[in-house]
Amino acid sequence: MSSTSPQKHVVVIGGGILGASTAFHLTSGGAKVTLVTAGTLANGASSRSIAWLNSSGARSAEYHYLRLLAIDRYRTWSAHHPESRGYIRFNGAMKWAAPGKTFRDTYAAERSRGYESLWVERANVAAIAPDVNAEAVAEEGAIFNPGEGWVNMPDFIPALVAEAVAKGAEVIENAGDVRVNVQDGASVGVILGNGTQVSADEVVLATGGDVPAQLAALGVTVLDRTPAAFVLITDPVDAEVKTVLNTPRVAVRPTPDGRLVLDSDWAEQTVVIEDDGSFSVPQESVQGLLDEASKVLAGNPRLTAHHVGAGLKPIPGDGLPVVGPIPQIPGLYTIFSHSGATLGLILGELLAEEILTGTPSPVLKSFRPDRFGSTDGAPEAVGTGAWEPVKQ
Ligand SMILES: Cc1cc2nc3c(=O)[nH]c(=O)nc-3n(C[C@H](O)[C@H](O)[C@H](O)COP(=O)(O)OP(=O)(O)OC[C@H]3O[C@@H](n4cnc5c(N)ncnc54)[C@H](O)[C@@H]3O)c2cc1C
């Protein structure tokens, strides 16, 4: 990406994957960038994510295309950054249907759009994914997607930001509750938690699950279905796990240091939001996830909990990314998405290019903030069909 325009100063609010990626790409494209974030880098949803890199299941053509670009960017990053290969891995993922359901349609949908998808009979599970307990797989079999993988964002985000800093970006951590400074209807910069004003030509709001409320405070509606969620990180496991697993009762992926990250929809629903706004997770959910994960792994390894990471899981109202300028407030942009691990590199790149060149990306056409219109209705259709609620 290159720009011939004079150097812009852009403030990016939010040190998760979407803010870090936008800051990195803006800096690479020649902008002066200040990344400000409430606490430390990667302290939000990006630190507690399964972070499965995928375009699994049924998607609209536009969304599938975006996700394929997204995965491709990780492959390129990995090819050019050998040191990242410990925390960006493409060892494939396996999924199977719950009792009474079938994944045959999902398999057909994936094959029909050219996505790499293999049907694996139970008898062949050990050959394809020796880390999986074949007996736990659905009777009909499973889908294996050899091109899928995972990223460990607590490793990746600091690396991305370090590259941005090496190219001149400034990072302000522990900035508290940062607000967009709107004067005469336009964004002129940000106000840090301690009241310090930082002026900017452009501001990017990348505060994860806080985006809808921050925009609402500025009179802008972005429909939101952000739930509370959690992941469980295990102690190091005495088993070699490489495959990302999405099973009816648990999702599993390895970490660079030999642990597992676990989550599941049923467990997510047990998170309690306390009166003081903190999140707590019942012990039964922790033990339940450990038990379910042990069942789906070859040899049923004994698993113990290291820690739980609970908090918001950013999800726009229609499940699709929300990226681009806020038309009501010149100078303000947002980037807010589910599947932000998968989409992190590409969305940051496309948004940065729009900011630097002023040219809207056709790839983002279906994912604009203004699709939500007024507050009193459902979101407008964006050419995608129903949102796929299955997984990340
Ligand atoms: C349990 C779980 C499982 C997931 N699984 C997957 C998956 O398998 N695949 C996938 O692709 N995606 C997955 N996701 C989604 C993905 O992790 C998120 O979409 C992504 O991490 C969001 O990144 P973000 O930068 O938007 O937000 P965050 O990582 O939350 O970062 C936002 C940052 O903004 C800061 N901030 C917030 N408010 C303010 C403020 N007022 N002032 C200053 N700073 C502020 C926060 O401190 C935080 O650092 C999962 C998410 C969860 C929670």
PDBQT file of the ligand as one rigid body, heavy atoms in Angstrom, charges set to zero:
ROOT
HETATM    1  C1  LIG A 401     -14.623 -16.930  23.717  1.00  0.00    +0.000 C 
HETATM    2  C2  LIG A 401     -14.267 -16.350  22.375  1.00  0.00    +0.000 A 
HETATM    3  C3  LIG A 401     -13.969 -17.201  21.313  1.00  0.00    +0.000 A 
HETATM    4  C4  LIG A 401     -13.636 -16.665  20.077  1.00  0.00    +0.000 A 
HETATM    5  N1  LIG A 401     -13.281 -17.508  19.067  1.00  0.00    +0.000 NA
HETATM    6  C5  LIG A 401     -12.905 -16.995  17.864  1.00  0.00    +0.000 A 
HETATM    7  C6  LIG A 401     -12.461 -17.884  16.825  1.00  0.00    +0.000 A 
HETATM    8  O1  LIG A 401     -12.367 -19.099  17.021  1.00  0.00    +0.000 OA
HETATM    9  N2  LIG A 401     -12.104 -17.325  15.628  1.00  0.00    +0.000 N 
HETATM   10  C7  LIG A 401     -12.164 -15.986  15.396  1.00  0.00    +0.000 A 
HETATM   11  O2  LIG A 401     -11.826 -15.548  14.296  1.00  0.00    +0.000 OA
HETATM   12  N3  LIG A 401     -12.588 -15.144  16.375  1.00  0.00    +0.000 NA
HETATM   13  C8  LIG A 401     -12.959 -15.617  17.582  1.00  0.00    +0.000 A 
HETATM   14  N4  LIG A 401     -13.385 -14.791  18.574  1.00  0.00    +0.000 N 
HETATM   15  C9  LIG A 401     -13.558 -13.380  18.259  1.00  0.00    +0.000 C 
HETATM   16  C10 LIG A 401     -12.281 -12.585  18.334  1.00  0.00    +0.000 C 
HETATM   17  O3  LIG A 401     -11.500 -12.995  19.431  1.00  0.00    +0.000 OA
HETATM   18  C11 LIG A 401     -12.662 -11.113  18.456  1.00  0.00    +0.000 C 
HETATM   19  O4  LIG A 401     -13.489 -10.767  17.347  1.00  0.00    +0.000 OA
HETATM   20  C12 LIG A 401     -11.459 -10.207  18.459  1.00  0.00    +0.000 C 
HETATM   21  O5  LIG A 401     -10.523 -10.600  19.441  1.00  0.00    +0.000 OA
HETATM   22  C13 LIG A 401     -11.923  -8.773  18.718  1.00  0.00    +0.000 C 
HETATM   23  O6  LIG A 401     -10.804  -7.945  18.688  1.00  0.00    +0.000 OA
HETATM   24  P1  LIG A 401     -10.975  -6.402  18.986  1.00  0.00    +0.000 P 
HETATM   25  O7  LIG A 401      -9.665  -5.777  18.732  1.00  0.00    +0.000 OA
HETATM   26  O8  LIG A 401     -12.157  -5.864  18.247  1.00  0.00    +0.000 OA
HETATM   27  O9  LIG A 401     -11.413  -6.321  20.523  1.00  0.00    +0.000 OA
HETATM   28  P2  LIG A 401     -10.597  -6.558  21.855  1.00  0.00    +0.000 P 
HETATM   29  O10 LIG A 401      -9.603  -7.621  21.742  1.00  0.00    +0.000 OA
HETATM   30  O11 LIG A 401     -11.620  -6.671  22.937  1.00  0.00    +0.000 OA
HETATM   31  O12 LIG A 401      -9.784  -5.212  22.039  1.00  0.00    +0.000 OA
HETATM   32  C14 LIG A 401     -10.408  -3.996  22.346  1.00  0.00    +0.000 C 
HETATM   33  C15 LIG A 401      -9.424  -3.166  23.132  1.00  0.00    +0.000 C 
HETATM   34  O13 LIG A 401      -9.996  -1.877  23.358  1.00  0.00    +0.000 OA
HETATM   35  C16 LIG A 401      -9.719  -1.483  24.680  1.00  0.00    +0.000 C 
HETATM   36  N5  LIG A 401     -10.776  -0.547  25.073  1.00  0.00    +0.000 N 
HETATM   37  C17 LIG A 401     -12.085  -0.823  25.269  1.00  0.00    +0.000 A 
HETATM   38  N6  LIG A 401     -12.747   0.315  25.611  1.00  0.00    +0.000 NA
HETATM   39  C18 LIG A 401     -11.813   1.306  25.618  1.00  0.00    +0.000 A 
HETATM   40  C19 LIG A 401     -11.870   2.685  25.868  1.00  0.00    +0.000 A 
HETATM   41  N7  LIG A 401     -13.008   3.316  26.174  1.00  0.00    +0.000 N 
HETATM   42  N8  LIG A 401     -10.734   3.407  25.826  1.00  0.00    +0.000 NA
HETATM   43  C20 LIG A 401      -9.544   2.804  25.503  1.00  0.00    +0.000 A 
HETATM   44  N9  LIG A 401      -9.438   1.502  25.221  1.00  0.00    +0.000 NA
HETATM   45  C21 LIG A 401     -10.562   0.752  25.269  1.00  0.00    +0.000 A 
HETATM   46  C22 LIG A 401      -9.726  -2.752  25.489  1.00  0.00    +0.000 C 
HETATM   47  O14 LIG A 401      -8.970  -2.596  26.678  1.00  0.00    +0.000 OA
HETATM   48  C23 LIG A 401      -9.108  -3.740  24.505  1.00  0.00    +0.000 C 
HETATM   49  O15 LIG A 401      -7.701  -3.805  24.654  1.00  0.00    +0.000 OA
HETATM   50  C24 LIG A 401     -13.671 -15.272  19.850  1.00  0.00    +0.000 A 
HETATM   51  C25 LIG A 401     -13.945 -14.413  20.909  1.00  0.00    +0.000 A 
HETATM   52  C26 LIG A 401     -14.223 -14.941  22.171  1.00  0.00    +0.000 A 
HETATM   53  C27 LIG A 401     -14.462 -13.998  23.307  1.00  0.00    +0.000 C 
ENDROOT
TORSDOF 0
